[in-house]
Amino acid sequence: MNTHNFPKMFYSYREGWDELMRIHPTVSRLFLTFVMPMSLIPPAMVLYAMLVTPGSVFPALVPHITVAEAVGVAVAFYVAELAMVALMASIIQQMGDVVERTPTYEDAFVLAAVAPTPLWLSALALFIPVSWVAVVVVALAWVASAALIYHGVYPLFRLDHPGKARIMGSFVLMTGVVAWFALLVILALAMSMIVGLRG
C-alpha cells in the first residue's frame, strides 16, 4: 500500500482506494506484508508497558510479571488480532446484504485490514506512561478508523450512492467496536490466567 496516498483515504472515496482496487492485492499478500507487521505493534507495546512501565497504564501484577509471562500474553494477543482480521473480513462480506451488494472476500479483507491501522498505531502512545494519554489517543484512533470505514465501503462495495456507504459503514463500525472489545477481553483473560496459574 502506498503510504503517500494513505492520508487521503481518511477523507476521499477514491484517492488511495482506487489504487488499492487497481493493485488488488491477494489476501495472503496483504496479510503477510501489512496485517502481520502492523498487528505486532500492540502486543509489542503491551509488552513494553508491562515490563518497562508496570502499573503506569495497566494494573501492575503482584508479584511483578516475568518476561516469559509477558511474552505469553503478547503472543496470545497477537494471534487473536490476526484471527480477528480474517473474521471481520468474512463478516463484512456477509454484511453486503444490507446494501444489496456482496463484495468478494478479497475486497472485504482489504477493508478489514486497512480500517484498524489507526488503532494499531495508537498503541505507540504506551511509550508515554500516562493512562489518560492512551485513552485520548485511542479515541482519536477510533475516529480515524471510522473515517476509513465510511470512505472505504463506497469503492470496495461498488456502491452507487454515498448514503448507502453511511449505512454500510455504520454496520461495519459497530461490528468493529465489538471486535475491539473482544480483543481487550482476550488480553484481560490472558493476564488473569497468568495470575491464576501462579496460585
C-alpha positions in Angstrom: 0.0 0.0 0.0 1.3 3.4 -1.0 1.8 5.3 2.3 1.8 8.6 0.3 -1.8 8.1 -0.5 -2.9 6.7 2.9 -3.8 10.1 4.5 -6.2 10.8 1.6 -8.1 7.6 2.3 -9.5 9.3 5.5 -11.5 11.9 3.5 -11.8 10.6 0.0 -13.9 7.9 -1.6 -11.4 7.5 -4.4 -7.9 8.6 -3.7 -5.9 5.7 -2.3 -8.8 3.4 -2.5 -8.7 3.3 -6.3 -5.0 2.4 -6.2 -5.8 -0.5 -3.9 -8.6 -1.6 -6.2 -6.2 -1.4 -9.1 -3.4 -3.3 -7.4 -6.0 -5.8 -6.0 -3.6 -7.4 -3.5 -4.3 -11.0 -2.7 -5.4 -11.9 0.8 -2.2 -13.7 1.5 0.0 -10.8 0.3 -1.9 -8.2 2.3 -1.9 -10.5 5.3 1.8 -11.1 5.2 3.0 -7.7 4.2 0.6 -5.4 6.1 -1.6 -7.2 8.7 1.1 -9.3 10.3 3.6 -6.4 10.7 1.0 -3.9 11.9 -0.6 -6.3 14.3 2.8 -6.7 16.0 2.7 -3.1 17.3 0.0 -3.5 20.0 1.5 -6.7 21.5 5.0 -5.2 21.5 3.7 -2.1 23.2 1.7 -4.1 25.8 5.0 -6.0 26.4 6.8 -2.7 26.9 4.1 -1.3 29.2 4.1 -4.5 31.4 7.9 -4.8 31.6 9.2 -1.3 31.4 6.5 0.8 33.0 4.5 -1.6 35.1 1.4 -0.1 36.8 1.5 3.1 34.8 -1.2 2.2 32.2 -2.1 -1.4 33.0 -2.6 -2.5 36.6 0.6 -4.0 38.0 0.6 -7.7 38.8 1.9 -8.8 42.2 4.4 -10.3 42.1 5.6 -8.5 39.0 5.1 -10.2 35.7 8.1 -12.1 34.4 9.4 -11.7 30.8 8.1 -15.2 29.9 4.6 -14.4 31.2 4.6 -11.1 29.4 5.7 -12.7 26.1 2.9 -15.3 26.6 0.3 -12.6 26.9 1.7 -10.7 23.9 1.7 -13.9 21.7 -1.9 -14.7 22.7 -3.0 -11.2 21.9 -1.1 -11.2 18.5 -2.7 -14.4 17.4 -6.2 -13.1 18.4 -5.6 -9.9 16.4 -4.7 -11.9 13.3 -7.7 -14.2 13.7 -10.0 -11.1 14.2 -9.0 -9.5 10.9 -9.8 -12.7 9.0 -13.1 -13.0 10.9 -14.0 -9.3 10.3 -13.4 -9.8 6.6 -15.9 -12.6 6.5 -18.5 -10.6 8.5 -18.0 -7.6 6.3 -18.6 -9.7 3.2 -21.8 -11.1 4.7 -23.0 -7.5 5.5 -23.2 -6.8 1.8 -26.8 -7.9 2.1 -27.6 -4.7 3.9 -26.9 -2.7 0.7 -27.7 -5.5 -1.7 -24.1 -5.8 -2.7 -21.8 -8.7 -1.8 -18.1 -7.9 -2.2 -15.6 -10.6 -2.9 -13.7 -11.8 0.2 -10.6 -10.1 -1.1 -12.3 -6.7 -1.2 -13.8 -7.3 2.3 -10.4 -8.3 3.5 -8.9 -5.0 2.2 -11.3 -3.0 4.4 -10.8 -5.3 7.4 -7.0 -4.8 7.0 -6.9 -1.1 6.4 -9.6 0.1 8.8 -7.8 -0.9 12.1 -4.5 0.8 11.0 -5.0 3.9 13.3 -5.9 1.5 16.2 -2.7 -0.5 15.7 -0.6 2.7 15.6 -2.4 4.2 18.6 -0.6 1.5 20.8 2.5 3.6 20.3 1.0 6.0 22.9 2.1 3.5 25.5 5.6 5.0 25.2 4.0 7.8 27.3 3.2 6.0 30.6 0.1 8.0 31.4 -3.4 6.4 31.2 -5.3 9.5 30.0 -2.9 9.9 27.1 -3.6 6.4 26.0 -7.3 6.9 26.3 -7.2 10.1 24.2 -5.0 8.6 21.5 -7.3 5.5 21.3 -10.4 7.8 21.0 -8.8 9.7 18.1 -7.7 6.4 16.5 -11.4 5.3 16.6 -12.4 8.5 14.8 -9.8 7.8 12.2 -10.8 4.2 11.8 -14.4 5.2 11.4 -13.4 7.7 8.6 -11.5 4.9 6.8 -14.5 2.6 7.1 -17.0 5.2 5.8 -14.8 6.1 2.9 -13.7 2.5 2.1 -17.1 0.8 1.8 -18.1 3.0 -1.1 -15.5 1.9 -3.6 -14.9 -1.6 -2.2 -18.6 -2.4 -2.3 -19.0 -0.5 -5.6 -21.9 1.4 -4.2 -23.8 4.0 -6.3 -24.7 6.4 -3.5 -22.8 7.8 -0.5 -25.9 7.3 1.6 -25.5 3.6 1.2 -21.9 3.9 2.3 -23.0 5.6 5.5 -25.5 2.8 6.3 -22.9 0.1 5.5 -20.2 2.0 7.3 -22.3 2.2 10.4 -22.8 -1.6 10.5 -19.1 -2.3 9.9 -18.1 0.3 12.6 -20.5 -1.3 15.2 -19.0 -4.7 14.4 -15.5 -3.3 14.7 -16.2 -1.9 18.1 -17.5 -5.3 19.3 -14.3 -7.0 17.8 -12.1 -4.4 19.6 -13.8 -5.0 22.9 -13.4 -8.8 22.3 -9.7 -8.3 21.9 -9.5 -6.4 25.1 -11.3 -9.2 26.9 -8.8 -11.7 25.4 -6.0 -9.5 26.8 -7.6 -9.3 30.2 -8.3 -13.1 30.2 -4.6 -13.8 29.3 -3.4 -11.7 32.1 -5.9 -13.2 34.6 -4.8 -16.7 33.5 -1.3 -15.8 34.4 -2.4 -14.7 37.9 -4.4 -17.9 38.2 -1.5 -20.1 37.2 0.7 -18.5 39.9 -1.7 -19.9 42.5 
